[in-house]
């Protein structure tokens, strides 16, 4: 196994999947306040496939996203905890990683940036207690409060 972070593994695995149809959100004319968006969200699906979501980047490896919780705070910060199980050559490991940073919104559009280097982690939309986010791979990740 390669000592890759969960976020790097996630990006690599998701990049191997076929491009998904990005889910639309309704009521784009509203401008929710930070208090409206604030809350704890749980990952429901990736590319339309429910969690737990398993990817097979090669014949000897599978990676399963078992849980992902995103906490969006009204002070403009966010935190995320992901749990990923990797099976490679018969060996199973489970990795829990955390990340966070700052977020902004303009209307229903939201952007999440990294606390480490300010790079964009997610872009997406918010509507009806649902965040539909893209980690830069074109695959919709649906988080619900």
N, C-alpha and C positions, 0 to 999 in steps of 0.2 A: 504494500500500500504506500501511496505517496503521502507525505505529511502536508496535505493541503488543508487550508481552512475550510470550514463548512460553506462559507459564502463563495469561495473560489470553486469548490466542488459543485455547488448548486448551479453556478453560472455555466460551468463546463457541461454538466449533465443536461441542463435545460437547452443549451445551444444545440445539442444533438437531436432534440425532438423536432418534429415537424411544426411549422409555424401555425399557431392557433388563431382562430377568429377572435379578435379582441371583443370582449363583451361591452355593450353599450350601457350607459346609465341614463336614467330619465331625469327630468327637471333640471336641466343645465342652466336655467335662468336664475337659479337661486345663488346666494352668496352666503354659505353657512359660516357662522362664527367659529372661532377656535374652540369655544365651549361645546358647540354642536358636534365637532369632529372628535374631540377628546374622548378617550375610552380605551378599553381593552378589546382587541380584535383577534380572532382565531382564524388561521388559514383553513379555508374550506376546500379549495381546489387549485390545481395548476393545469393550465391548458384544458380546462373543462373536466379533468380527471380528479375525482374526490381524493382527499387525504385519508389514509396514508397513500402516498403517491410513490410508486416504484419506477425507477429508470434503470435501464440496462446499457451502460455505455460500452460494454464489450461482453464477450461470452463468459468471462470468468468473474464478472463483477455486477453487483446490483446495489443501488443506493435507494433507500426508502426514506422519504421525508415523513416522519411519524408525527411531528407536531411543530407548530410555529405560532408563537403568540407575539403580537405587536401591540405595544402600549403607546398611545398617542396622548401627549399631555397638553393641556391648554396653555402652558408656558412656552410652547414652540419647540419642545424636545420630544424625542421618541426613544424607545428601547425595544429590542426584539430578542427573543430566546427561541432558538431552533434546536430540534433534536433530529438527528439523522442516523440511520443504521446502515452500515456498509458491510456487504458480504463480498470478500475478494479471496479467490482460491480456497474457499471453504472456511475462512476465518471471518468471524463476525465481530465488528466493533460498533459501539454506539458513541456518538459525539454530541455533546450539547454545547452550543456556542451562543454568545451574546454579542450584540452590537447596538449602536445607537447614534444619535446625532440631533440635528435640527430639522424641522419641517416648516414649510410655508404652503399657503393656499391662495388661490386667486379664483374666486367663484368655486366651482366644484373641482377644479384642477388642484392636485396636491403634488408636492415634491419633497422627497426625503433625502437629506445629505448626511454623509458620514462624519462622525465626530473626530475621526482620525485625520482625514485630509480634506474634508469638505466636498469630496466627489459625490456625484449624484448616485444614490443607491436605488431609489425607486421613483418613478413618475406614475401618475394615474389620476383617478377620479374618485370622488366621494359622493354618495347619494344613499339615502334611506338606510343608514347604519351599515353601509357596505363600502369598502375600499377595493377598487379594482386596480391593481398595481402591476407595473412592468419593471423588471430588474435590468432592462437593457437588452433582453433577448427576444422581445416581441411576444412573449407568452403571458397571458393574463393569469395573475394570481389573485384569487378572490378571498378577501378577509372580511369576516362579519363580526359585528359587536353582539 
